[in-house]
Amino acid sequence: MDKIKIYLDTNTILDFFINEAKVIRNKEAVKIPNKFQFLTAKSNEIEFVTSILTKVEIARELVAAFGMKKHEIEPVWEQFMESLNCKFIERFDTDARHCLN
């Protein structure tokens, strides 16, 4: 049976990154969000996909709210991607000329 494909947008996964930022910045205990626990439990049934747009939005939030730097964000992003075996869309084609015909 084919896996269901689910796009992970910022609203879906931001809580995971906020919790990780709190661990890094405030030395708080690790708290795995219930939503993330569910996603990892279903990773054999679901194919996860996210994009550069989500990554940029997550990074913007972590920089603005927690003062994180790129070298701190990258390992957390990689951990997230690996834990869900998530596919990554690197670029979007925003050329709308094909819509004008």
PEMO-V98675 format. One record per residue. N is the residue number from 1. PHI is phi in whole degrees, 0 to 359 (NA if undefined). D_CENTER is the distance of its C-alpha to the mean C-alpha in Angstrom with 1 decimal. Layout:
N PHI D_CENTER
N PHI D_CENTER
This chain:
1 NA 25.6
2 290 22.7
3 285 19.2
4 283 17.7
5 263 14.9
6 231 12.1
7 274 9.8
8 264 6.5
9 267 7.0
10 302 6.6
11 298 9.3
12 283 8.1
13 242 5.4
14 302 7.0
15 299 9.6
16 300 8.1
17 288 7.7
18 297 11.1
19 297 12.7
20 295 12.0
21 297 13.3
22 295 16.3
23 295 17.0
24 290 17.1
25 279 19.0
26 254 21.1
27 57 21.6
28 284 20.7
29 294 20.6
30 294 17.4
31 231 16.4
32 269 14.0
33 299 13.2
34 305 15.1
35 299 12.5
36 291 10.5
37 300 14.0
38 297 14.7
39 300 11.8
40 293 12.9
41 294 16.4
42 261 16.1
43 296 14.4
44 279 18.0
45 252 18.4
46 236 15.1
47 261 13.6
48 269 9.9
49 223 9.1
50 218 6.6
51 215 8.2
52 300 9.4
53 296 9.8
54 294 6.4
55 300 6.1
56 294 9.6
57 296 9.3
58 298 7.1
59 299 9.6
60 301 12.4
61 295 12.0
62 292 12.0
63 290 14.9
64 292 16.8
65 272 16.6
66 236 16.7
67 65 18.2
68 287 15.8
69 254 16.5
70 306 14.8
71 294 16.2
72 270 14.7
73 284 11.1
74 305 11.1
75 297 12.0
76 292 9.4
77 298 6.7
78 298 9.2
79 300 9.8
80 300 6.5
81 299 7.0
82 292 10.6
83 295 10.7
84 253 9.7
85 49 11.4
86 279 8.8
87 277 10.5
88 231 9.7
89 267 11.7
90 279 13.1
91 209 15.4
92 243 16.9
93 266 20.7
94 258 21.8
95 284 25.5
96 270 27.0
97 302 30.5
98 294 30.2
99 279 30.1
100 275 33.4
101 277 35.6
